[in-house]
């Protein structure tokens, strides 16, 4: 295959947005959610992965930018394919578990004031009410013990923990 053919082939591949989110709890088990300035629904901490950045790097950057938090990423909770909607193109979303916060750290968190205007540690019912529908569906799938690969917040395939 010529260099031109390879370049043409690569140019035909799908290009999806990539985003990240964090599951961060306080000492009482409540989940950190954020109210952005640019949409009505609350979100989990996180954001869009920039060009040349890994999802893990994006998560660390977004947590620092949005709420001034440096925390430890513990592992991957799920990957969710998010179909296009009226506001956004399709995306791949990586959701990560992070360290729980002690009371002093949780109290010290502050929204950046421009992109994020409020933060809240919320119980499951409050999260289900305030969060964007796709995010709430994603959390319900995880709460039902259905992590793995999701599509629009619903489990499509579980994580496979061994090779047969």
C-alpha positions in Angstrom: 0.0 0.0 0.0 1.4 3.4 -0.9 1.8 6.2 1.6 -1.1 8.1 -0.1 -3.3 5.1 0.2 -2.5 4.7 3.9 -3.2 8.4 4.5 -6.5 8.2 2.6 -7.5 5.1 4.5 -6.6 6.6 7.9 -8.6 9.7 6.9 -11.7 7.6 6.4 -11.7 6.2 10.0 -14.3 7.4 12.5 -13.2 10.2 14.8 -15.2 10.3 18.0 -15.0 12.8 20.8 -13.5 11.3 24.0 -14.5 12.4 27.5 -13.8 11.3 31.0 -15.6 11.4 34.4 -14.7 10.7 38.0 -16.5 8.8 40.7 -15.4 10.7 43.9 -17.1 10.0 47.2 -16.9 11.8 50.5 -16.5 10.0 53.9 -20.3 9.5 54.1 -20.4 7.7 50.7 -22.1 10.6 48.8 -21.0 11.2 45.2 -19.4 14.5 44.1 -21.5 16.2 41.3 -21.0 19.6 39.7 -23.3 22.2 38.2 -21.8 23.7 35.1 -22.4 27.2 33.8 -23.1 26.0 30.3 -26.0 23.5 30.6 -28.9 22.9 33.0 -28.0 19.3 34.1 -25.4 18.5 36.7 -22.4 16.5 35.7 -19.7 14.3 37.3 -16.3 15.9 37.5 -14.4 15.4 34.2 -14.4 16.7 30.7 -13.2 16.4 27.2 -9.9 14.6 26.3 -7.6 17.0 24.4 -5.6 16.1 21.3 -2.5 14.0 22.2 -3.8 13.4 25.8 -4.7 10.1 27.3 -8.0 9.7 29.1 -6.2 9.3 32.4 -4.2 12.5 31.9 -7.4 14.3 30.9 -9.1 13.3 34.1 -6.2 14.5 36.3 -6.1 17.8 34.4 -9.9 18.4 34.5 -10.1 17.7 38.2 -7.4 20.3 38.9 -8.9 22.9 36.5 -12.5 22.5 37.6 -12.2 22.1 41.4 -8.5 22.3 42.3 -8.4 18.6 43.2 -5.3 16.4 43.1 -6.5 12.8 43.8 -5.5 9.3 43.0 -7.2 7.5 40.1 -8.0 3.9 41.4 -9.2 2.3 38.2 -11.7 2.1 35.3 -15.4 1.8 36.2 -16.7 1.6 32.6 -16.4 2.7 29.0 -19.7 4.1 27.6 -20.4 4.8 23.9 -22.6 7.9 23.9 -24.6 8.4 20.7 -24.9 11.8 19.1 -27.7 14.0 20.3 -29.0 17.5 19.4 -26.1 19.2 21.2 -23.2 16.9 20.8 -21.6 14.4 18.4 -21.1 10.8 19.4 -18.4 10.1 22.0 -16.5 7.5 24.0 -16.7 8.2 27.7 -14.3 6.7 30.2 -15.5 6.7 33.8 -12.9 6.2 36.6 -13.0 5.4 40.3 -11.0 7.9 42.4 -10.0 8.0 46.1 -12.7 8.9 48.6 -12.1 12.3 50.1 -11.7 13.0 53.8 -13.9 15.6 55.4 -11.3 18.4 55.3 -10.5 17.9 51.6 -14.2 17.7 50.7 -15.0 20.9 52.5 -12.0 22.7 50.9 -13.2 22.0 47.3 -14.2 25.1 45.4 -15.7 25.3 41.8 -13.6 27.3 39.4 -16.5 29.9 39.1 -16.5 30.0 35.3 -17.1 26.5 33.9 -18.3 25.1 37.2 -20.5 27.2 39.5 -21.5 24.8 42.2 -20.5 21.4 43.7 -22.5 19.0 45.9 -21.9 15.7 47.5 -25.2 13.9 46.8 -27.0 10.6 47.7 -28.2 8.2 44.9 -31.7 9.7 44.7 -30.4 13.3 44.4 -27.9 12.2 41.7 -30.7 10.5 39.8 -32.7 13.7 39.8 -30.0 16.3 39.1 -27.6 14.5 36.7 -27.9 14.5 33.0 -30.0 11.4 31.9 -27.2 9.5 30.2 -25.0 10.0 33.3 -27.8 8.9 35.7 -28.4 5.8 33.5 -24.7 5.1 33.6 -24.7 5.2 37.4 -27.8 3.0 37.6 -26.0 0.4 35.5 -22.9 0.5 37.7 -25.1 0.4 40.9 -26.8 -2.7 39.5 -23.4 -4.4 39.3 -23.3 -4.0 35.5 -19.9 -2.4 34.8 -18.0 -3.0 31.6 -18.8 -1.6 28.2 -22.0 0.5 28.1 -24.0 2.1 25.2 -26.0 5.2 26.2 -25.6 4.3 29.8 -26.9 0.7 29.6 -24.6 -2.4 29.8 -23.9 -4.0 26.5 -21.0 -6.3 27.5 -19.6 -7.0 31.0 -16.0 -6.8 31.9 -14.4 -10.2 31.2 -12.0 -11.1 34.0 -10.4 -14.2 32.5 -9.6 -15.9 29.2 -11.5 -19.1 28.8 
